[in-house]
């Protein structure tokens, strides 16, 4: 009986063993299936991460050049600091690394501690580390390893077994590139900037980020069981591919002229918001200059340039409120007003309905308009006044109405055109849509959203109560100037590879034909007369044919009727337009605030500098020839006769001081630019006085009065502005040396003449 029981038990045990074995086999098969089939990719990645070390090699971001290949944004060689925390030997070593990296790299110690305690295999600590800072890290590693070696040696000599904890395969320095803008604030609103990861965050840097970025490379190294990188034969490297370069339509010289004059106008007129300007090539659509003042430094874009505002924000006690205020201020600082802000264009817009009326034969060159100082319009409770009110322009031809910038006349022009036709051309000129410029943040203005009202047609006809952007206006006026073709504006001319080969080019892109060449030619003639005899006289540029239009608008609904935007738009040469210039001042406060007096002189200063640079030939009439500036020759060492001959050749004359045989000194100095009526003082023995003169206030003086004032105290002059007319109230409105400043004897003072009667829209 006992033997049968044992046999039965043995069979049961065998069955149980087989079942358990089968179950274990099934469990192993299931686990293998889960690992090898279902979780293949996951476990493969884990294996690879344990067996390899993978470091990113960042490419160099492409360079941004101006149209003449001057570098505007470059990538300088720097170092990337990374950490393989998994290889840290001890807590003491980790603490030493935390202390060193946080101090050398000026990082929050808690940030570095988090990276150390993560025990990660590859962690970026900081990018864009300058070489001298990287050298400090190298010095730390060398000193730390030397100290550990010394400890180990001392331990062995004492019979101990201390093992040196060297920083091996822990801190790494690899080549990197950091974005740098060599000209600081220059062109900041167009260039934009990059973030800490070198990704474009604004401007061209953002729009063309994928073109500029390039392709990262990698270094893949095998790792041993401890996690240390193995020898170089187990390493694979894929080199990064640098980004492409951009060549802009922007001309650095023209941009500097624009920015200089925006800053001057901003300060002279005590502007409360900003000054904005654009220079456009009307035949290609290329933007030659674009900017706003105040600007910012793209090398430090998060630092507010308005220090007073920064201090005000810093005083906000609530953390959330302070952070929100700082964020708003930064975005306002970065905002490209030329494309991202809308405004009421005012009388500069009158160019458009005038062109529409001529194109549609709604008005002709023989049309007449009567201005009584205002005009009643259905839906408006009182007469819509002319800027000339309470005076009246009376009877005017079309040309005179444009020269006078007469609001009642343009109300009649708008009524003659009609609502539907006005809407059609508003769209045709691109004023109801984005221009499509290759910059981020562009917005679009719109025609009246509340639909047809006689008052909308009336006010819209002279540029009031509907918004557009500065870029939309200059693009539309560019079409009027160039023969009638609307062009898409752009800021990038070419994409080039590292060898300079052109990968892609962007040239003239026609959107549509808006008006005929004949209408364009008529408008060019009319708008030239606005500058020669009309409200734009203060933009008159001697030697050049300039067409233009003034504009002053109330910020109704967006700031109050007491706040204004003053502007001027011009293009030249009027008989063969090449460039257009638009400048606007948002809330100037020096009275009177008008386009004709406040901004027209600024546009003239810009034209005076850029037209000669663009090789536009000057043609002076007889009156202008008598006011052309000349350069004083070097007369040192010449006899009186020789000096007289040299001066005569330059169109100048002289008077002498002393009785020597040769010229020992002269005033003004050689190279000074003066009016051709100036008399150079020759010192025949001895030198010119070194006296200091307090600059008088010349503002409001006539030219003759200013000349005699300067001459009486030993100063010279040159004249800009309205130098060839006696019509109007022509007086000095600006001087190169401010009143009460100290200047030396013989200094040449530039005086600017304007017509104070041009206090117009």
C-alpha positions in Angstrom: 0.0 0.0 0.0 2.8 2.3 0.9 4.6 1.7 -2.4 1.4 2.5 -4.4 1.0 5.7 -2.5 4.6 6.8 -3.2 4.1 6.0 -6.9 0.9 8.1 -7.0 2.6 11.0 -5.3 5.5 10.9 -7.7 3.2 11.1 -10.7 1.4 14.1 -9.1 4.7 15.8 -8.5 5.8 15.1 -12.1 2.5 16.6 -13.4 2.9 19.7 -11.2 6.5 20.1 -12.4 5.5 19.8 -16.0 2.6 22.3 -15.5 4.9 24.7 -13.6 7.6 24.3 -16.3 5.0 25.0 -19.0 3.7 28.1 -17.2 7.3 29.4 -16.7 8.0 28.7 -20.4 4.9 30.6 -21.4 5.7 33.5 -19.1 9.2 33.7 -20.6 7.8 33.5 -24.1 5.3 36.3 -23.3 8.0 38.5 -21.7 10.3 37.9 -24.7 7.5 38.8 -27.0 6.7 41.9 -25.1 10.4 43.0 -25.1 11.4 41.9 -28.5 8.2 42.6 -30.5 5.9 45.0 -28.7 8.6 47.1 -26.8 11.4 46.6 -29.4 11.9 50.3 -30.2 11.7 51.4 -26.5 14.2 48.9 -25.3 16.4 49.4 -28.3 16.6 53.1 -27.5 17.4 52.3 -23.9 20.2 50.0 -25.0 21.6 52.5 -27.4 21.4 55.2 -24.7 23.3 53.0 -22.3 25.9 51.9 -24.8 26.4 55.3 -26.6 27.0 59.0 -25.9 25.3 61.3 -28.3 26.4 65.0 -28.5 24.9 67.6 -30.8 27.2 69.8 -32.9 25.4 73.0 -33.7 25.8 74.7 -37.1 26.8 78.3 -37.6 23.8 80.5 -38.3 24.0 82.2 -41.7 25.2 85.8 -42.0 22.8 88.6 -42.9 24.3 91.2 -45.3 23.0 94.5 -46.6 22.7 95.0 -50.3 26.4 95.9 -50.6 27.5 92.8 -48.6 28.2 94.6 -45.4 27.5 92.1 -42.5 24.6 93.1 -40.3 24.2 89.9 -38.3 27.0 87.4 -37.8 27.6 84.2 -35.8 30.8 84.4 -33.7 32.6 81.2 -32.6 31.9 80.3 -29.0 31.7 77.2 -26.9 28.8 75.0 -25.6 29.2 73.7 -22.1 27.5 70.3 -21.5 27.6 67.8 -18.6 27.5 64.0 -18.4 26.3 63.9 -14.8 26.1 60.1 -14.9 29.9 60.1 -14.7 30.2 62.2 -11.5 32.1 60.0 -9.0 30.9 61.4 -5.6 28.7 64.0 -3.9 31.9 66.0 -3.1 32.8 66.1 -6.8 29.3 67.1 -7.7 29.3 70.0 -5.2 32.7 71.2 -6.7 31.2 71.2 -10.2 28.0 73.0 -9.0 30.1 75.8 -7.4 32.5 76.2 -10.3 30.0 76.2 -13.1 27.5 78.5 -11.4 30.3 81.0 -10.6 32.1 80.9 -13.9 29.0 80.9 -16.1 27.0 83.2 -13.8 24.2 80.7 -13.4 21.8 80.0 -10.6 23.4 77.3 -8.4 20.0 75.6 -8.0 19.8 75.3 -11.8 23.3 73.6 -12.0 22.4 71.4 -9.0 19.3 70.1 -10.8 21.4 69.2 -13.8 24.0 67.5 -11.6 21.5 65.5 -9.5 19.7 64.3 -12.7 22.6 62.0 -13.4 21.8 62.5 -17.1 24.0 61.3 -19.9 24.1 64.6 -21.9 22.8 67.9 -20.5 23.4 71.3 -22.0 24.4 73.8 -19.3 25.0 76.9 -21.4 25.4 77.9 -25.0 27.3 80.9 -26.4 30.2 80.8 -23.9 32.9 83.2 -24.9 36.4 81.7 -25.3 37.9 83.5 -22.2 35.1 82.1 -20.1 35.6 78.6 -21.6 39.3 78.9 -20.6 38.2 79.4 -17.0 36.3 76.1 -17.1 39.3 74.4 -18.6 41.5 75.8 -15.9 39.0 74.5 -13.2 39.1 71.0 -14.7 43.0 71.1 -14.8 43.3 72.4 -11.2 40.7 69.9 -9.9 42.4 66.9 -11.5 45.8 68.1 -10.3 44.5 68.3 -6.7 43.0 64.8 -7.0 46.3 63.4 -8.3 48.1 65.1 -5.4 45.7 63.5 -2.9 46.2 60.1 -4.4 50.0 60.4 -4.3 49.9 61.5 -0.7 47.6 58.7 0.2 49.9 56.0 -1.4 52.9 57.5 0.3 51.1 57.2 3.6 50.1 53.6 2.8 46.5 54.5 2.0 44.4 53.5 -1.0 42.7 56.8 -2.0 41.6 56.8 -5.6 41.7 60.1 -7.5 38.2 61.3 -8.5 39.2 63.2 -11.6 36.7 65.0 -13.7 36.9 62.7 -16.7 34.1 62.4 -19.3 32.0 64.8 -17.2 32.3 68.4 -18.4 32.5 69.0 -22.1 33.3 72.0 -24.3 32.2 71.8 -27.9 32.3 74.4 -30.7 29.2 76.6 -30.9 28.2 79.9 -32.5 26.5 82.9 -31.0 24.5 85.5 -32.9 26.1 89.0 -32.8 24.8 92.2 -34.3 28.0 94.4 -34.9 26.1 97.7 -35.3 24.0 97.4 -32.1 20.7 99.1 -32.4 21.0 99.5 -36.2 18.1 98.1 -38.2 16.8 96.4 -35.1 13.1 96.4 -36.0 13.9 94.7 -39.4 16.7 92.3 -38.3 14.9 91.1 -35.2 16.8 88.8 -32.8 17.4 85.2 -31.7 16.8 83.4 -28.4 19.3 81.5 -26.3 18.9 78.5 -28.5 19.7 80.6 -31.6 16.2 80.3 -32.9 14.8 83.4 -34.7 12.3 85.2 -32.5 11.5 88.3 -34.5 12.2 90.1 -37.8 14.1 88.6 -40.6 15.7 86.2 -38.1 12.2 84.7 -37.5 10.9 84.8 -41.1 14.0 83.1 -42.6 14.8 81.0 -39.5 14.8 77.7 -41.5 17.1 79.2 -44.1 19.6 80.7 -41.6 19.6 77.8 -39.1 21.4 75.0 -41.0 21.5 71.3 -40.0 23.0 70.1 -36.7 25.7 67.5 -36.6 26.3 64.7 -34.1 29.1 62.9 -32.3 28.1 59.4 -31.3 30.5 57.6 -29.0 30.4 54.1 -27.6 30.2 53.8 -23.8 31.4 51.0 -21.5 29.5 49.3 -18.7 30.4 52.1 -16.3 29.0 54.7 -18.7 32.4 56.2 -19.7 33.1 57.1 -23.3 35.3 54.6 -25.0 38.3 55.3 -27.4 38.0 57.3 -30.6 37.8 54.2 -32.8 34.3 53.7 -31.3 33.3 57.3 -32.3 31.2 58.5 -35.3 31.0 62.2 -36.2 28.5 63.8 -38.5 29.6 67.4 -39.2 27.0 70.2 -39.0 25.9 72.0 -42.1 26.0 75.8 -41.7 22.9 77.9 -42.6 22.6 79.9 -45.8 23.3 83.6 -45.9 20.9 86.4 -46.7 21.5 89.5 -48.8 19.0 92.2 -48.1 17.6 95.0 -50.2 18.5 97.3 -47.3 21.3 99.7 -48.0 23.3 100.4 -44.8 24.1 103.9 -45.9 20.5 104.8 -46.6 19.4 103.1 -43.3 21.9 105.2 -41.4 20.6 108.4 -43.0 17.1 107.4 -42.2 17.8 106.5 -38.6 19.8 109.6 -37.9 17.0 111.8 -39.2 14.3 109.9 -37.3 16.2 110.4 -34.0 16.8 114.1 -34.7 13.1 114.6 -35.6 12.0 112.7 -32.6 14.0 114.9 -30.3 13.5 118.2 -32.0 9.7 117.8 -32.0 9.5 116.1 -28.5 7.6 113.2 -30.0 5.6 111.2 -27.4 5.3 107.9 -29.2 7.7 107.2 -32.0 9.1 108.4 -35.3 8.8 105.9 -38.2 10.3 105.9 -41.7 10.6 103.9 -44.9 12.6 104.3 -48.1 11.3 102.2 -51.0 12.7 101.4 -54.5 9.5 102.2 -56.4 10.6 100.1 -59.5 11.5 96.9 -57.7 9.5 96.9 -54.4 12.8 96.6 -52.5 12.9 98.2 -49.1 16.0 100.3 -49.0 15.6 101.5 -45.4 13.0 100.9 -42.6 12.9 101.8 -39.0 11.4 103.4 -36.0 12.8 105.5 -33.1 13.2 104.6 -30.3 14.7 101.3 -31.2 16.5 98.6 -29.2 19.7 96.5 -29.2 19.1 93.0 -30.6 22.3 91.9 -28.8 20.3 92.5 -25.6 16.6 92.5 -26.8 15.1 91.9 -23.4 16.7 95.0 -21.9 14.4 98.0 -22.1 16.1 101.0 -23.8 13.6 103.3 -22.1 15.4 103.4 -18.7 12.7 105.6 -17.1 10.1 103.0 -18.0 12.3 100.2 -16.8 12.6 101.9 -13.4 8.9 102.6 -13.3 8.2 98.9 -13.9 10.7 97.8 -11.3 8.8 99.8 -8.7 5.6 97.7 -9.2 5.2 95.6 -6.0 2.9 92.9 -7.3 5.0 90.2 -9.1 2.3 89.2 -11.6 1.5 92.8 -12.5 5.2 93.7 -12.8 5.9 90.7 -15.0 2.9 91.6 -17.3 4.1 95.3 -17.5 7.6 94.2 -18.4 6.3 91.8 -21.1 4.1 94.5 -22.6 7.0 97.0 -22.6 9.3 94.5 -24.4 6.8 93.7 -27.1 6.2 97.4 -27.6 9.9 97.9 -28.0 10.2 95.2 -30.6 7.2 96.3 -32.6 8.0 97.3 -36.1 5.6 100.3 -36.4 6.1 100.5 -40.2 4.2 97.2 -40.7 2.5 96.5 -37.4 0.8 99.8 -36.5 -2.1 101.3 -38.4 -2.8 105.0 -38.4 -5.0 107.6 -40.2 -2.8 108.7 -43.1 -4.5 112.1 -43.5 -3.7 114.3 -46.4 -0.8 112.1 -47.7 -3.7 109.7 -48.8 -5.1 112.4 -51.1 -2.7 111.1 -53.7 -4.8 108.1 -54.1 -8.3 109.6 -54.8 -6.7 112.2 -57.0 -5.1 109.3 -59.1 -8.5 107.4 -59.1 -10.4 110.5 -60.2 -8.0 111.1 -63.1 -8.0 107.4 -64.1 -11.8 107.1 -64.1 -12.3 110.5 -65.7 -14.4 111.4 -62.7 -12.3 114.6 -62.6 -9.9 116.2 -65.2 -7.1 118.7 -65.2 -9.8 121.2 -66.1 -12.1 120.5 -63.2 -12.8 123.3 -60.7 -13.7 123.1 -57.0 -14.9 125.8 -54.6 -13.8 126.0 -51.0 -15.7 128.2 -48.7 -13.8 127.0 -45.6 -16.0 123.9 -45.1 -18.6 121.6 -46.7 -21.8 120.1 -45.4 -22.2 116.3 -45.8 -25.2 114.1 -45.1 -24.8 112.5 -41.7 -22.4 115.0 -40.4 -23.9 117.5 -38.0 -21.8 120.5 -39.0 -19.7 121.6 -42.0 -16.5 119.5 -42.4 -13.9 122.1 -42.2 -10.9 122.7 -44.4 -7.5 123.0 -42.6 -7.5 126.6 -44.0 -10.7 127.5 -42.0 -11.8 130.1 -41.1 -10.2 131.3 -44.4 -11.3 129.8 -47.7 -9.4 128.7 -50.8 -12.2 129.9 -53.1 -12.2 128.6 -56.7 -9.5 126.1 -57.5 -8.4 123.9 -60.4 -7.6 120.3 -59.6 -3.9 121.1 -59.5 -4.5 124.0 -57.1 -6.8 121.9 -54.9 -4.0 119.3 -54.6 -1.3 122.0 -54.0 -3.6 123.5 -51.3 -4.5 120.1 -49.8 -8.1 121.4 -49.7 -10.5 119.1 -47.8 -13.8 120.4 -49.3 -12.3 119.9 -52.8 -11.4 116.3 -52.0 -14.9 115.7 -50.6 -16.1 116.6 -54.0 -13.6 114.4 -55.7 -14.7 111.5 -53.5 -18.3 112.1 -54.4 -17.5 112.3 -58.1 -15.7 108.9 -57.8 -18.4 107.2 -55.8 -18.4 104.6 -53.1 -18.2 101.5 -55.2 -15.4 102.8 -57.4 -13.5 104.0 -54.3 -13.8 100.6 -52.7 -12.6 98.9 -55.9 -9.5 101.0 -56.1 -8.9 100.8 -52.4 -8.5 97.1 -52.9 -6.6 97.5 -56.2 -4.0 99.7 -54.4 -3.6 97.0 -51.7 -5.1 99.0 -48.9 -7.4 96.4 -47.6 -4.9 93.5 -47.3 -1.4 92.8 -46.1 1.3 93.7 -48.6 2.9 90.2 -48.2 6.3 91.6 -47.1 8.7 89.0 -45.9 8.6 90.2 -42.3 6.6 88.9 -39.3 3.9 90.9 -37.6 2.4 92.7 -40.6 -1.2 93.8 -40.1 -3.7 95.3 -42.6 -5.8 98.4 -42.5 -9.3 98.5 -43.8 -11.9 100.7 -45.4 -14.8 101.8 -43.3 -16.2 98.7 -41.6 -19.6 100.3 -40.9 -20.4 100.4 -44.6 -21.5 103.2 -46.9 -22.3 106.5 -45.3 -21.9 109.8 -47.1 -19.7 111.0 -44.2 -17.4 107.9 -44.6 -16.9 108.7 -48.3 -16.3 112.3 -47.4 -13.8 111.9 -44.6 -12.1 108.9 -46.3 -11.4 111.0 -49.4 -9.0 113.1 -47.4 -7.5 110.2 -45.4 -9.3 110.5 -42.1 -11.1 107.9 -40.0 -9.9 104.7 -41.6 -6.6 102.9 -40.7 -3.8 101.7 -42.9 -0.1 100.9 -42.2 2.8 103.1 -43.3 3.9 100.2 -45.6 0.5 100.0 -47.3 0.6 103.7 -48.0 4.1 103.9 -49.5 3.5 100.8 -51.5 0.3 102.3 -53.0 2.1 105.7 -53.7 4.9 103.7 -55.2 2.4 102.4 -57.8 1.3 106.0 -58.5 5.0 107.0 -59.1 6.3 104.1 -61.1 3.8 104.0 -64.0 0.8 102.5 -62.2 2.0 99.0 -61.1 1.5 97.8 -57.6 4.6 95.8 -56.5 5.0 93.4 -53.6 7.5 94.9 -51.1 10.4 92.8 -49.9 13.5 93.0 -47.7 15.5 90.0 -48.9 17.2 90.1 -52.3 19.2 86.8 -52.3 19.9 83.6 -50.5 23.5 82.5 -50.8 25.4 79.4 -49.7 28.7 79.6 -47.8 30.7 79.8 -51.1 28.7 82.9 -52.2 26.6 81.0 -54.8 23.1 82.4 -55.2 20.6 79.8 -54.2 17.5 81.9 -54.7 16.9 85.5 -55.7 13.9 87.8 -55.2 13.3 90.7 -57.6 10.4 92.7 -58.8 7.1 91.0 -58.2 4.1 92.7 -59.9 0.8 92.4 -58.1 -1.4 94.2 -60.6 -1.6 97.3 -62.8 -3.7 99.8 -60.9 -3.6 103.0 -63.0 -2.3 103.8 -66.5 1.1 105.2 -67.2 -0.6 108.4 -68.4 -2.3 109.0 -65.1 0.9 108.2 -63.3 2.8 110.9 -65.4 0.1 113.5 -64.6 0.3 112.7 -60.9 4.0 113.0 -60.9 3.8 116.5 -62.4 1.0 117.6 -60.0 2.8 116.3 -56.9 6.1 118.0 -58.0 4.2 121.3 -58.0 3.1 120.5 -54.4 6.7 120.7 -53.4 7.7 123.7 -55.6 4.7 126.0 -54.9 2.2 124.1 -52.7 2.0 122.9 -49.1 5.1 120.8 -49.4 7.6 123.6 -50.1 9.7 122.8 -47.1 10.6 119.5 -48.7 12.1 121.4 -51.7 15.6 120.0 -52.5 17.9 122.2 -54.5 19.0 120.5 -57.8 16.4 117.7 -57.6 12.8 117.3 -58.8 10.9 116.0 -55.8 7.2 115.1 -55.7 5.4 114.9 -52.4 2.4 115.4 -50.1 1.9 116.6 -46.6 -0.3 115.0 -44.0 -1.5 115.7 -40.5 -4.2 113.7 -38.9 -6.1 113.7 -35.6 -6.0 110.5 -33.6 -9.7 110.4 -33.2 -10.8 107.3 -31.2 -7.2 106.3 -30.7 -5.9 109.0 -28.4 -8.0 112.0 -28.6 -8.4 115.0 -31.0 -5.6 116.9 -29.2 -3.1 114.3 -30.4 -1.8 114.2 -33.9 0.3 112.2 -36.4 2.3 114.4 -38.7 3.7 112.9 -41.9 5.2 113.6 -45.3 5.6 111.2 -48.3 7.8 112.1 -51.3 9.4 110.5 -54.3 12.2 111.5 -56.7 13.1 112.3 -59.3 9.6 113.4 -60.3 10.2 112.9 -64.0 11.8 109.4 -63.5 10.9 108.2 -60.0 13.4 105.8 -58.3 12.8 106.1 -54.6 10.0 107.0 -52.3 10.4 108.3 -48.7 7.7 108.3 -46.0 8.3 109.7 -42.5 5.7 110.1 -39.8 5.9 111.4 -36.3 3.4 110.0 -33.8 2.4 112.7 -31.4 4.9 115.5 -31.9 4.3 118.2 -29.3 6.3 121.2 -30.5 3.8 123.6 -32.0 2.6 124.0 -34.7 2.2 120.3 -35.5 1.8 120.1 -39.3 3.1 117.9 -42.1 4.3 120.9 -44.0 6.4 122.4 -41.2 7.1 119.5 -38.9 8.1 116.6 -41.3 8.6 118.1 -44.8 12.0 119.5 -43.7 13.0 116.0 -42.4 12.2 114.4 -45.7 14.3 117.1 -47.4 17.3 116.4 -45.2 17.0 112.7 -46.2 16.7 113.5 -49.9 19.7 115.8 -49.8 21.8 112.9 -48.6 20.5 109.9 -50.4 19.9 111.3 -53.9 23.6 112.1 -54.5 24.6 108.7 -53.0 22.2 107.0 -55.4 24.0 108.8 -58.3 20.9 110.8 -59.1 22.3 113.8 -61.1 21.6 117.2 -59.7 20.4 119.9 -62.2 20.6 123.4 -60.6 18.7 126.3 -62.1 20.2 129.7 -62.2 18.9 130.7 -58.8 20.1 127.5 -57.2 23.6 127.9 -58.7 24.2 131.0 -56.6 23.5 129.0 -53.4 25.5 125.9 -54.1 27.9 125.0 -51.3 31.7 124.7 -51.9 34.6 123.2 -50.2 37.3 125.4 -48.9 40.7 124.5 -50.4 44.0 124.2 -48.4 45.8 127.5 -48.8 48.7 127.0 -46.4 52.0 128.2 -47.7 50.6 130.0 -50.7 51.2 133.6 -51.6 48.4 136.0 -51.5 48.1 135.8 -55.3 48.2 132.0 -55.3 45.6 131.8 -52.6 43.3 134.2 -54.5 43.7 132.1 -57.6 42.8 128.9 -55.7 39.8 130.5 -54.1 38.6 131.9 -57.4 38.7 128.5 -58.9 36.5 127.3 -56.0 34.1 130.2 -56.4 35.2 131.9 -53.2 36.9 135.2 -52.2 39.1 136.2 -49.3 40.2 139.0 -47.0 43.6 139.0 -45.3 44.9 139.6 -41.8 48.6 140.5 -41.4 51.4 141.5 -43.8 53.4 138.3 -44.3 54.3 136.9 -47.7 52.6 133.5 -47.4 49.4 132.1 -45.8 50.2 130.8 -42.4 46.6 130.0 -41.3 43.1 130.2 -42.7 39.5 130.4 -41.5 37.5 128.3 -42.2 39.9 125.4 -42.2 40.6 123.4 -45.4 37.8 121.0 -46.2 35.1 123.0 -44.6 31.9 123.3 -46.6 30.5 126.8 -46.9 28.2 128.9 -49.0 29.8 130.2 -52.1 29.4 133.8 -50.9 31.7 133.2 -47.9 34.9 135.2 -47.6 37.8 133.1 -46.4 40.1 134.9 -43.9 43.8 134.5 -44.8 46.3 135.0 -42.0 49.6 136.3 -43.6 51.8 135.6 -40.6 50.4 134.4 -37.2 47.5 132.1 -36.6 43.7 132.5 -36.2 42.4 133.5 -32.8 41.5 130.6 -30.5 38.5 132.4 -29.0 35.3 130.6 -28.0 32.0 132.1 -29.0 28.6 131.6 -27.4 26.2 130.5 -30.2 23.3 133.0 -30.6 19.7 131.9 -31.3 19.1 132.4 -35.0 15.5 131.0 -35.0 13.0 133.3 -36.7 15.7 135.4 -38.4 15.7 136.0 -42.1 18.7 134.7 -44.1 20.3 138.1 -44.3 19.9 138.8 -40.6 21.4 135.4 -39.8 24.3 135.9 -42.1 25.2 139.3 -40.7 24.8 138.0 -37.1 27.2 135.1 -37.7 29.7 137.2 -39.7 29.9 139.8 -36.9 31.1 137.2 -34.4 33.5 135.4 -36.6 31.4 132.4 -37.7 30.6 131.1 -41.1 27.5 129.5 -42.6 26.0 127.2 -45.1 22.3 127.1 -45.9 19.8 124.3 -46.5 16.1 124.3 -47.1 14.2 127.1 -49.0 17.2 129.0 -50.3 15.8 130.1 -53.7 12.5 131.8 -52.9 11.3 134.9 -51.3 7.6 133.9 -51.3 6.2 133.1 -47.9 7.7 133.7 -44.5 11.2 132.3 -45.0 13.1 132.2 -41.8 15.7 130.1 -39.9 14.0 127.2 -38.2 17.1 125.1 -37.3 20.8 125.6 -36.7 23.5 123.0 -36.4 24.9 124.4 -33.1 22.2 125.0 -30.5 21.9 128.4 -28.9 24.1 129.1 -25.9 26.5 126.3 -26.8 30.2 127.1 -27.1 31.8 127.1 -30.6 35.3 128.1 -31.8 36.1 131.1 -33.9 35.6 130.3 -37.7 33.2 127.4 -37.2 30.8 126.8 -40.1 27.1 126.8 -38.9 24.5 125.1 -41.0 21.2 127.1 -41.0 18.0 125.7 -42.3 15.3 127.8 -43.8 11.6 127.0 -43.8 8.4 128.7 -44.8 6.5 129.3 -41.6 3.3 129.9 -43.7 3.4 126.1 -44.4 1.5 125.3 -41.2 -0.7 123.0 -43.2 -2.0 119.4 -43.4 
